[in-house]
Amino acid sequence: MRAIWLMAVLLLPPSATMLAEDSGPGSVTAARTTTTSPEPTHEVLLLDDLVRETLEKSPEVQSALHAVGALERRVPQAKTLPDPMASVGWMGNITPFSVQQGDPSSYRSLAVSEQFPYPGKLKLRGEMASKDAEAAHADYEAVRRKVTADVKAAYYDYFYFDKAIQTTTRNKELLEKLSKISEARYRVGKAMQQDVLRSQVEISLLLQKLTVLEQQRATAQARINTFLLRAPESPLPPTADVEPASLRYSLDELYALAAANDTAALRNQKLVEKNRLGVALAQKEYRPDFGVGYMYQQRPAMMDMHGITVSVNLPIFYKSKQRQGVAEASEDLLSAEKGRDSRLNEIRFELKQQYLQAKASEQLLSLYTKAIVPQSSLALESSMASYQVGNIDFLSLLANFTTLWSYETDYYRQLADYHTSLARIEVLTGSEVTDSAKPALPVSDHESAKGDN
């Protein structure tokens, strides 16, 4: 009996102690490496490098960028005068440029003309084209932020599945050792057969969980490779350790940042400004445009002639044309203003939703660190002591053991969800919303007691 118990003591306390040390944010890897010899440095997948490479390669981002370039090329076109018109002709024989001898009305001619819009129209058209380009730039920035957030979400999922697989694998190995202990006790009549069977069932359940986690990890890996324009099966190194970050803005400050920097709101504002210019341009359509022309006539029987023409359009159908044009531009302006106001209203809901999700995950991370994991660790140690004197059965000890390890997996899930919510907040605010300094790592009661010893 004492030999079997010593085996359990050698196996179980390190797992409980290790998890209690790992329960603080970002301390999982650090706690383990302090008890083992240094390992060689391996390549890791860095989030900043992944985001940078994705933005460089993303067809979606490049498409939006070229759309901005195309609209910027419209600005000088809109501000330029119409192309001048040139014409040549003759009056006389049907043969090209052939005149009738002796007929003073027969001639060869060359004419050039140009149209001049009423002063201010070209400027307004150029400014409207500029607003279209600025709106397209807001769309481009929206695509950049969206792709960045999607990459971060895929990265944090990949991080979670990596950690969950590592945790579950360690759990399975320890359960296999516990199963051997229960088998040894069963052979000497100190345990029941159901202890052995239950431990084997738990191992099978962990194998099932590992299968699912490995499939999910492969899916996350394929997602990241898709962002990088690689084959889905391309190997990827593990992610770097993810540390909990501190949200440095209050909700009201985030509201202000989002109202000023949200790409959809910026785009709608540019459309409002464009339509205001459109109203001004529609009002100028009441003013006539001008045309100037020059003609030269060569007459064989008489002296050459020169002519100047000035033309102007007459907006006599203003009731059905110019007036309706102003009304149309005014309706477009009202529509753009309502669209802007609607987006500003939606921003607050979307931001509040992501903020609440981030805060919930942050609270759960703190709860895992300061309460759940330390308490579970103490419960496991208590069950081990009770099992030693025969006060509880093996199944109760096993339940406490598996519960403690499952909390570590839940911790990583909440950590990934927390950073994903922060990434979505950054999409709305256009700003880094976390402090660069790492928060102080909390110390569990179990760690304090271990240090005192």
Secondary structure, DSSP 8 states (H G I E B T S, - for coil): -HHHHHHHHHHHHHHHHHHHHHTSTT-HHHHHHTTS--------B-HHHHHHHHHHH-HHHHHHHHHHHHHHTHHHHHTS----EEEEEEESSSSTT---TT-TT-EEEEEEEEEE--TTHHHHHHHHHHHHHHHHHHHHHHHHHHHHHHHHHHHHHHHHHHHHHHHHHHHHHHHHHHHHHHHHHHHTTSS-HHHHHHHHHHHHHHHHHHHHHHHHHHHHHHHHHHHTT--TT-----B-------B-S-HHHHHHHHHHH-HHHHHHHHHHHHHHHHHHHHHHTTS--EEEEEEEEE-TTS--EEEEEEEE---TTTTTTHHHHHHHHHHHHHHHHHHHHHHHHHHHHHHHHHHHHHHHHHHHHHHIIIIIHHHHHHHHHHHHHHHHTTSS-HHHHHHHHHHHHHHHHHHHHHHHHHHHHHHHHHHHH-S--B-SS-------HHHHHHHH-
